């Protein structure tokens, strides 16, 4: 069984896309979400496609709620998600 992370720290880290997942121990998910957010913003600026910048808040909201929902799961369920069962 793993020790639960604090709700305040999870909330604060989840304000940065992907950082909340990494704080909770889901490094691959966190890095993927963080990379998706940065790539979307970079491509929208470089290619001047404002449509892509509209997807960045979607990634941010998903990351924010995903991290907080994982932290709200019981310990046995969050451990299953971490191991990938």
C-alpha positions in Angstrom: 0.0 0.0 0.0 1.2 3.5 -0.8 1.0 6.6 1.3 -1.6 9.1 0.1 -0.3 12.5 -1.1 -1.5 15.7 0.4 -4.5 17.3 -1.2 -3.1 20.8 -1.2 0.2 19.8 -2.8 -1.6 17.7 -5.3 -3.8 20.7 -6.2 -0.8 23.0 -6.5 1.2 20.6 -8.6 -1.8 19.9 -10.8 -1.9 23.5 -11.9 1.1 22.7 -14.1 0.0 20.3 -16.9 1.6 16.9 -16.1 3.3 17.9 -12.9 0.4 16.6 -10.7 0.7 13.1 -12.3 4.5 13.2 -11.8 4.0 14.2 -8.1 1.7 11.2 -7.7 4.2 8.9 -9.2 2.8 8.6 -12.7 5.9 9.8 -14.5 5.1 8.5 -18.1 1.6 10.0 -18.0 2.9 13.3 -16.6 5.7 13.7 -19.1 3.3 12.8 -21.9 0.7 15.4 -20.8 3.4 18.1 -20.3 4.9 17.4 -23.7 1.5 17.5 -25.4 0.8 20.9 -23.8 4.1 22.4 -24.7 4.1 21.0 -28.3 0.6 22.3 -28.9 1.5 25.8 -27.8 4.8 25.7 -29.7 3.2 24.5 -32.9 0.4 26.9 -32.7 2.9 29.8 -32.4 5.4 28.5 -35.0 2.8 27.6 -37.6 0.5 30.5 -36.6 -2.5 28.0 -36.3 -4.6 29.5 -33.6 -6.9 26.4 -33.8 -4.1 24.3 -32.1 -3.9 26.8 -29.2 -7.6 26.0 -28.5 -6.6 22.4 -27.7 -4.0 23.5 -25.0 -6.7 24.3 -22.4 -8.3 20.9 -23.1 -5.0 19.2 -22.2 -4.6 21.5 -19.1 -8.1 20.7 -17.8 -7.7 16.9 -18.4 -4.4 17.0 -16.6 -5.7 19.0 -13.7 -8.8 16.8 -13.1 -6.9 13.6 -13.8 -4.3 14.2 -11.1 -7.0 15.2 -8.5 -9.1 12.2 -9.3 -6.2 9.8 -9.0 -5.4 11.3 -5.6 -9.0 10.9 -4.5 -9.0 7.1 -5.3 -8.6 4.7 -2.5 -5.0 3.4 -2.0 -5.6 0.0 -3.6 -7.2 1.5 -6.7 -4.5 4.1 -7.2 -1.8 1.3 -6.9 -3.6 -0.7 -9.6 -3.5 2.3 -11.9 0.2 2.8 -11.2 1.2 -0.8 -11.9 -1.1 -0.9 -14.9 -3.4 -3.8 -13.9 
